[in-house]
Amino acid sequence: MTWINCKEQMPADMDVVIALYLGYWPGRGNGGITEAYAVDGQWVNIPESITIAGWMPVPDKGELPEWLVTSIDDEALVDLCKKRLTERSVHVNPDDL
């Protein structure tokens, strides 16, 4: 999956997606990923200091490889996200994820 540019397409109203955010989010840190949703083309419950840089649908478990579905849990998902952020040189504090 790749990030979708918000200027090109927004998610359907109330569909929860994975969002890549930039800026300082109090209590979460400076940049990272979060679950988010939009209504009428506007992100909801996002602090004013935050810019959503991109989004992607939450993958359906049926679309994931079996080894990932059977082994994934919250801690494994956080570790995977930290690794991906490091690999892609995204400048965030992984401990804030």
Sequence and secondary structure as in RCSB ss.txt:
>XXXX:A:sequence
MTWINCKEQMPADMDVVIALYLGYWPGRGNGGITEAYAVDGQWVNIPESITIAGWMPVPDKGELPEWLVTSIDDE
ALVDLCKKRLTERSVHVNPDDL
>XXXX:A:secstr
   B TTT    TT  EEEEEEEEETTTEEEEEEEE EETTEESS  TT EEEEEEE   GGGS HHHHHH  HH
HHHHHHHHHHHHTT  S GGG 
